[in-house]
Amino acid sequence: MDETLIDKLGILADAAKYDASCASSGAKRRQGGTEGLGSTTGAGICHAYTPDGRCVSLLKILLTNYCLFDCAYCINRRSSNVRRARFSVDEVVRLTIGFYKRNCIEGLFLSSGIIRSPDHTMEQMMLVARTLRRDHGFAGYIHLKTIPEASPWLIEQAGLWADRLSINLELPSDLSLKAFAPEKDGASIKAVMGQVNERIVEAKEERRRFSPAGQSTQMIVGADDATDRSVLETSDTLYRRYGLRRVYYSAFSPIPEASSALPVKAPPLQRENRLYQADWLLRYYGFTVEEIAAGGDGGMLDLGIDPKLAWALKNRARFPIDVNRADRELLLRVPGLGARAVDKIISARRHNRLRLEDVARLSSGLKRARAFLIAADHHPAGLTDRLDLRQKLVAPPRQLSLF
């Protein structure tokens, strides 16, 4: 690898670190065969390991960090004083193939700043995926970041070659987007999400390939004054209307020479974590945005405890519930019980009345769950009414020892 290419790789890999939506889950099992290269597993990309035990991952880069847009929150904005670089289509292809053959990566995540025009940029990214697939028989995972302002035809072409497409919404509200990224349009971004979703649904019905791992998006948290409630309301709308696989939350990172309208400090990293936990409750545990938000105050999640426990502590009258009789929906609301544990409990109680030790074997979260459960040998009296219940359930932070 020549020095120029190494230098570009250093710049454009570093520039890509701000994009959190690079997961690889959801792709169907695929093998390159004797004539091709690479593979994916049912869980996404293949999980290959290097001889020293490291799990290899995606090559995550930008095609270029030059950009015509001047989004206030972006380190690569037009007015930013950063080192710039640009890959050619052939260079990205060579890097991907080279790293794959060395067992360093399992696939490619490719995003880009906007160069020349949205159409030109989208075309270049599509050509990378097409070249890998058609000319090199690459069957590994490919995730492309789409450019909403590009022509629908180019975006559809990208979906033919990529495993997943993602379209970053950037900020929770159209007002915030207008304030910090006036050259972007929230309505256009959502229109492209709708277009991609339609094509994904059609492809499944017709049993043909189009972005088989679905689409995702990313929202920056803490750059504007949006509450956690409004962030989750936006996510809920995106899941229901556009069939998104994931919404990713990226804590705002202060950048050099930033606009005075942006925060000086980054939001607490725990806020990003709580949003991910809340998102999980929204998608898999039957919670509504209103219920999740009610666990905190003023539209913000409680940073001290996870959202499910926060909800349970504010709804103590619903507990304790009988682990041998409660339906699945109610068991999913018990702190400490995950979806898999609940399914195991429902399966096991068909044969025997469950005792507390049985629950302990089926779930690792019994310490948190026991205050909210009734079992064959466990009948907590007034436990959920204790004023110090939160302190009992949440371990205090402690200093790690060097020895």
C-alpha positions as CSV (number, residue, x, y, z in Angstrom):
1,M,0.0,0.0,0.0
2,D,1.6,3.3,-1.1
3,E,2.1,6.2,1.4
4,T,-0.5,8.4,-0.3
5,L,-3.2,5.8,0.1
6,I,-2.2,5.2,3.7
7,D,-2.4,9.0,4.4
8,K,-5.9,9.1,2.8
9,L,-6.9,6.1,4.8
10,G,-5.8,7.8,8.1
11,I,-7.8,10.9,7.3
12,L,-11.0,9.3,5.9
13,A,-11.2,6.5,8.5
14,D,-10.9,9.1,11.3
15,A,-13.5,11.3,9.6
16,A,-16.0,8.4,9.6
17,K,-15.9,7.8,13.3
18,Y,-18.7,10.3,13.9
19,D,-21.2,8.1,12.1
20,A,-22.7,5.5,14.6
21,S,-25.1,3.8,12.1
22,C,-22.6,1.2,10.9
23,A,-24.1,-2.0,12.3
24,S,-24.2,-5.0,10.1
25,S,-27.1,-7.0,11.5
26,G,-30.0,-8.3,9.3
27,A,-28.2,-9.5,6.1
28,K,-29.2,-12.9,4.9
29,R,-26.7,-15.8,4.8
30,R,-24.6,-15.6,1.6
31,Q,-21.5,-17.3,0.4
32,G,-19.1,-16.1,-2.3
33,G,-18.5,-19.7,-3.6
34,T,-15.5,-20.8,-5.6
35,E,-15.7,-17.9,-8.0
36,G,-16.5,-15.2,-5.5
37,L,-15.1,-13.7,-2.4
38,G,-16.5,-13.2,1.1
39,S,-19.6,-14.3,3.0
40,T,-22.2,-13.2,5.4
41,T,-24.0,-15.1,8.2
42,G,-27.6,-15.0,9.1
43,A,-26.8,-12.5,11.8
44,G,-25.2,-10.0,9.4
45,I,-21.6,-10.3,8.3
46,C,-19.4,-13.3,9.0
47,H,-17.8,-13.5,12.5
48,A,-14.3,-14.5,11.6
49,Y,-11.5,-14.3,14.1
50,T,-7.8,-13.6,13.7
51,P,-5.2,-16.0,15.2
52,D,-4.8,-13.8,18.3
53,G,-8.6,-14.0,19.0
54,R,-9.7,-10.6,17.7
55,C,-13.1,-10.4,16.1
56,V,-12.7,-8.6,12.7
57,S,-15.2,-6.0,11.6
58,L,-16.1,-3.5,8.9
59,L,-13.8,-1.1,7.0
60,K,-15.5,2.1,7.9
61,I,-14.5,5.1,5.8
62,L,-15.7,8.2,3.9
63,L,-15.3,8.4,0.2
64,T,-14.2,12.0,0.9
65,N,-14.4,14.5,3.6
66,Y,-14.8,17.4,1.2
67,C,-18.3,18.7,1.4
68,L,-20.5,21.3,-0.3
69,F,-22.7,21.6,2.7
70,D,-22.0,23.7,5.8
71,C,-23.8,21.9,8.6
72,A,-22.9,23.6,11.9
73,Y,-22.5,20.4,13.9
74,C,-20.3,18.6,11.3
75,I,-16.5,18.5,11.5
76,N,-16.3,18.1,7.8
77,R,-18.5,21.1,7.0
78,R,-17.5,23.3,4.1
79,S,-16.1,26.0,6.4
80,S,-14.1,23.6,8.6
81,N,-10.4,23.9,8.7
82,V,-9.5,20.1,8.5
83,R,-7.2,18.1,6.3
84,R,-9.1,16.9,3.2
85,A,-8.8,13.8,1.2
86,R,-10.7,11.8,-1.4
87,F,-10.6,8.2,-2.5
88,S,-11.3,7.1,-6.1
89,V,-13.7,4.2,-6.7
90,D,-10.8,1.9,-7.5
91,E,-9.0,2.8,-4.3
92,V,-11.9,1.9,-2.1
93,V,-12.4,-1.3,-4.0
94,R,-8.7,-2.2,-3.6
95,L,-8.7,-1.4,0.1
96,T,-11.8,-3.5,0.7
97,I,-10.5,-6.5,-1.2
98,G,-7.0,-6.1,0.3
99,F,-8.2,-5.9,3.9
100,Y,-10.7,-8.7,3.4
101,K,-8.0,-11.1,2.0
102,R,-5.9,-10.3,5.0
103,N,-8.8,-11.3,7.3
104,C,-8.9,-7.8,8.8
105,I,-12.5,-7.0,7.9
106,E,-15.7,-8.7,7.0
107,G,-17.3,-5.9,5.0
108,L,-17.5,-2.2,4.1
109,F,-19.3,0.8,5.6
110,L,-19.1,3.7,3.1
111,S,-20.3,7.2,3.7
112,S,-19.2,10.5,2.1
113,G,-19.2,14.3,2.1
114,I,-21.0,15.9,-0.8
115,I,-18.6,16.5,-3.8
116,R,-19.6,18.2,-7.0
117,S,-23.3,17.3,-6.5
118,P,-25.4,14.9,-4.6
119,D,-25.9,12.8,-7.8
120,H,-22.2,12.6,-8.5
121,T,-21.4,11.5,-4.9
122,M,-24.2,8.9,-4.8
123,E,-23.0,7.6,-8.2
124,Q,-19.5,7.1,-7.0
125,M,-20.6,5.3,-3.9
126,M,-22.9,3.1,-5.9
127,L,-20.1,2.3,-8.3
128,V,-17.9,1.1,-5.4
129,A,-20.6,-1.4,-4.4
130,R,-21.4,-2.5,-7.9
131,T,-17.7,-3.0,-8.8
132,L,-17.1,-5.1,-5.6
133,R,-20.2,-7.3,-6.4
134,R,-20.0,-7.6,-10.2
135,D,-16.3,-7.4,-11.0
136,H,-14.9,-9.1,-7.9
137,G,-17.7,-11.4,-6.8
138,F,-17.6,-9.9,-3.3
139,A,-20.3,-11.5,-1.2
140,G,-19.3,-9.8,2.1
141,Y,-21.4,-7.1,3.8
142,I,-21.8,-3.7,2.2
143,H,-23.5,-0.7,4.0
144,L,-23.9,2.5,2.0
145,K,-24.9,5.9,3.3
146,T,-27.4,7.4,0.8
147,I,-27.5,11.0,-0.2
148,P,-31.2,12.2,0.1
149,E,-30.7,14.9,-2.4
150,A,-29.6,12.4,-5.1
151,S,-31.9,11.2,-7.8
152,P,-34.3,8.3,-6.9
153,W,-32.8,6.2,-9.7
154,L,-29.3,6.3,-8.2
155,I,-30.6,5.5,-4.7
156,E,-32.4,2.5,-6.2
157,Q,-29.3,1.4,-7.9
158,A,-27.4,1.5,-4.6
159,G,-30.0,-0.7,-3.0
160,L,-29.4,-3.4,-5.7
161,W,-25.8,-3.8,-4.6
162,A,-25.8,-2.9,-0.9
163,D,-26.9,-5.0,2.1
164,R,-28.1,-2.0,4.0
165,L,-28.9,1.6,3.1
166,S,-28.9,4.3,5.8
167,I,-30.2,7.9,5.5
168,N,-29.2,10.2,8.4
169,L,-32.0,12.3,9.8
170,E,-29.3,14.2,11.7
171,L,-31.5,16.1,14.2
172,P,-34.9,15.2,15.9
173,S,-36.9,18.1,14.5
174,D,-37.2,19.9,11.1
175,L,-36.8,23.2,13.0
176,S,-33.4,22.1,14.4
177,L,-32.3,20.9,11.0
178,K,-33.2,24.2,9.5
179,A,-31.3,26.1,12.1
180,F,-28.1,24.0,12.0
181,A,-28.2,22.5,8.5
182,P,-30.2,24.9,6.3
183,E,-29.0,23.2,3.1
184,K,-30.8,20.0,4.2
185,D,-34.5,19.4,4.2
186,G,-36.2,17.1,6.7
187,A,-39.1,16.4,4.3
188,S,-36.8,15.3,1.5
189,I,-34.9,13.0,3.9
190,K,-38.2,11.3,5.0
191,A,-39.4,11.1,1.4
192,V,-36.3,9.0,0.5
193,M,-36.9,6.8,3.6
194,G,-40.4,6.2,2.2
195,Q,-39.0,5.4,-1.2
196,V,-36.5,3.0,0.1
197,N,-39.0,1.3,2.4
198,E,-41.4,0.8,-0.6
199,R,-38.7,-0.8,-2.6
200,I,-37.7,-3.1,0.3
201,V,-41.2,-4.3,0.8
202,E,-41.7,-4.8,-3.0
203,A,-38.5,-6.8,-3.2
204,K,-39.5,-9.1,-0.4
205,E,-42.9,-9.7,-2.0
206,E,-41.2,-10.4,-5.4
207,R,-38.4,-12.4,-3.8
208,R,-35.7,-10.2,-5.3
209,R,-32.7,-8.4,-3.8
210,F,-32.9,-4.8,-2.6
211,S,-31.2,-3.7,0.6
212,P,-32.0,-7.0,2.3
213,A,-30.8,-5.8,5.7
214,G,-33.2,-2.8,5.6
215,Q,-32.4,0.8,6.3
216,S,-31.3,2.7,9.3
217,T,-30.7,6.3,10.4
218,Q,-28.8,8.4,13.0
219,M,-29.8,11.3,15.2
220,I,-27.3,13.6,16.9
221,V,-28.3,14.0,20.6
222,G,-27.4,17.1,22.6
223,A,-26.7,19.5,19.7
224,D,-30.1,21.2,20.0
225,D,-32.5,21.6,22.9
226,A,-34.7,18.5,22.0
227,T,-35.8,16.5,25.0
228,D,-35.4,12.7,25.2
229,R,-39.2,12.5,24.8
230,S,-39.1,14.4,21.5
231,V,-36.2,12.3,20.3
232,L,-38.1,9.1,21.1
233,E,-41.3,10.4,19.5
234,T,-39.3,11.0,16.3
235,S,-37.8,7.5,16.5
236,D,-41.3,6.0,17.0
237,T,-42.6,7.7,14.0
238,L,-39.7,6.6,11.8
239,Y,-40.2,2.9,12.9
240,R,-43.9,2.9,12.2
241,R,-43.9,4.9,9.0
242,Y,-40.7,3.8,7.3
243,G,-40.0,0.3,8.7
244,L,-36.5,1.3,9.8
245,R,-34.4,-1.5,11.3
246,R,-32.6,0.8,13.7
247,V,-32.3,4.4,14.9
248,Y,-28.8,5.2,16.2
249,Y,-28.2,7.9,18.7
250,S,-24.9,9.8,18.6
251,A,-24.0,12.1,21.4
252,F,-23.0,15.5,20.1
253,S,-19.2,16.0,20.1
254,P,-18.0,19.6,20.3
255,I,-15.9,20.6,17.2
256,P,-13.2,23.2,16.6
257,E,-14.4,26.7,15.5
258,A,-18.0,25.7,16.2
259,S,-21.0,27.9,15.9
260,S,-21.9,29.9,19.0
261,A,-25.4,28.3,18.8
262,L,-23.9,24.9,19.6
263,P,-23.3,23.6,23.1
264,V,-19.8,24.1,24.5
265,K,-19.8,20.7,26.2
266,A,-20.9,17.3,25.1
267,P,-24.1,15.9,26.7
268,P,-23.5,13.2,29.4
269,L,-22.6,10.0,27.6
270,Q,-25.1,8.2,29.8
271,R,-27.9,10.0,28.0
272,E,-27.0,8.2,24.8
273,N,-27.0,4.9,26.6
274,R,-30.4,5.6,28.2
275,L,-31.9,6.4,24.8
276,Y,-30.7,3.1,23.4
277,Q,-32.3,1.3,26.3
278,A,-35.5,3.3,25.8
279,D,-35.4,2.5,22.1
280,W,-35.2,-1.2,22.9
281,L,-38.3,-0.9,25.2
282,L,-40.1,0.9,22.4
283,R,-39.4,-1.8,19.8
284,Y,-39.4,-5.1,21.7
285,Y,-41.1,-4.6,25.1
286,G,-44.4,-2.9,24.2
287,F,-43.7,0.4,25.9
288,T,-45.1,3.6,24.5
289,V,-43.1,6.9,24.3
290,E,-45.4,8.4,27.0
291,E,-44.7,5.5,29.4
292,I,-41.0,5.7,28.9
293,A,-40.9,9.5,29.3
294,A,-43.0,9.3,32.4
295,G,-40.2,7.4,34.2
296,G,-38.1,10.6,34.1
297,D,-38.8,14.3,34.6
298,G,-39.4,17.2,32.2
299,G,-39.2,15.0,29.2
300,M,-35.7,13.8,30.1
301,L,-34.9,10.2,31.0
302,D,-33.5,9.4,34.4
303,L,-29.7,9.1,34.0
304,G,-29.3,7.2,37.2
305,I,-31.3,4.1,36.4
306,D,-32.5,2.3,33.3
307,P,-35.8,3.4,31.8
308,K,-37.6,0.1,32.6
309,L,-36.7,0.4,36.3
310,A,-37.6,4.1,36.3
311,W,-41.1,3.2,34.9
312,A,-41.6,0.4,37.4
313,L,-40.7,2.6,40.4
314,K,-43.3,5.1,39.3
315,N,-45.9,2.4,38.7
316,R,-45.5,0.4,41.9
317,A,-49.2,-0.2,42.2
318,R,-48.9,-2.7,39.3
319,F,-46.6,-4.9,41.3
320,P,-45.8,-7.5,42.4
321,I,-47.0,-9.8,39.7
322,D,-47.3,-13.6,39.8
323,V,-44.5,-15.2,37.7
324,N,-46.7,-18.3,37.3
325,R,-49.8,-16.5,36.0
326,A,-49.0,-13.1,34.5
327,D,-49.2,-12.7,30.7
328,R,-46.1,-12.1,28.6
329,E,-46.8,-8.4,28.1
330,L,-46.8,-7.8,31.9
331,L,-43.7,-10.0,32.5
332,L,-41.8,-7.9,29.9
333,R,-42.3,-4.9,32.2
334,V,-40.6,-6.5,35.2
335,P,-37.1,-4.9,35.7
336,G,-34.4,-7.5,35.3
337,L,-36.4,-9.8,33.0
338,G,-35.3,-9.7,29.3
339,A,-37.4,-11.0,26.4
340,R,-35.6,-14.3,26.3
341,A,-35.9,-14.9,30.0
342,V,-39.7,-14.2,29.8
343,D,-40.1,-16.7,27.0
344,K,-38.2,-19.3,29.0
345,I,-40.4,-18.6,32.1
346,I,-43.6,-19.0,30.1
347,S,-42.3,-22.3,28.6
348,A,-41.1,-23.6,32.0
349,R,-44.3,-22.8,34.0
350,R,-46.4,-25.0,31.7
351,H,-44.8,-28.0,33.5
352,N,-44.2,-26.8,37.1
353,R,-45.0,-23.9,39.4
354,L,-41.9,-21.8,39.4
355,R,-40.0,-21.0,42.6
356,L,-37.6,-18.1,43.0
357,E,-34.6,-20.4,42.4
358,D,-36.2,-21.5,39.1
359,V,-36.5,-17.9,38.0
360,A,-32.8,-17.4,39.0
361,R,-31.8,-20.2,36.6
362,L,-33.8,-18.7,33.8
363,S,-32.7,-15.1,34.2
364,S,-29.6,-13.4,35.4
365,G,-31.5,-10.3,36.6
366,L,-33.3,-11.8,39.6
367,K,-31.7,-9.3,42.0
368,R,-33.6,-6.5,40.3
369,A,-36.7,-8.6,39.6
370,R,-37.5,-10.2,42.9
371,A,-39.0,-7.1,44.4
372,F,-41.6,-7.1,41.6
373,L,-42.4,-10.8,41.5
374,I,-44.5,-13.4,43.3
375,A,-43.3,-17.0,43.0
376,A,-44.4,-20.3,44.5
377,D,-42.2,-19.7,47.5
378,H,-41.9,-15.9,47.4
379,H,-44.6,-13.4,48.4
380,P,-43.0,-10.0,49.1
381,A,-45.1,-8.0,51.5
382,G,-44.8,-4.2,51.0
383,L,-41.4,-4.6,49.3
384,T,-42.4,-2.4,46.4
385,D,-43.6,0.3,48.8
386,R,-40.2,0.8,50.4
387,L,-38.9,4.3,50.1
388,D,-35.4,3.0,49.8
389,L,-36.2,0.5,47.1
390,R,-34.3,2.4,44.4
391,Q,-31.2,2.5,46.6
392,K,-31.5,-1.2,47.3
393,L,-31.7,-2.1,43.6
394,V,-29.0,0.2,42.2
395,A,-25.5,-0.5,43.2
396,P,-23.6,2.6,44.2
397,P,-20.6,3.5,42.0
398,R,-17.3,2.4,43.5
399,Q,-13.6,3.2,42.8
400,L,-11.8,0.5,40.9
401,S,-8.7,-0.9,42.6
402,L,-5.4,-1.4,40.9
403,F,-4.9,-4.6,42.8
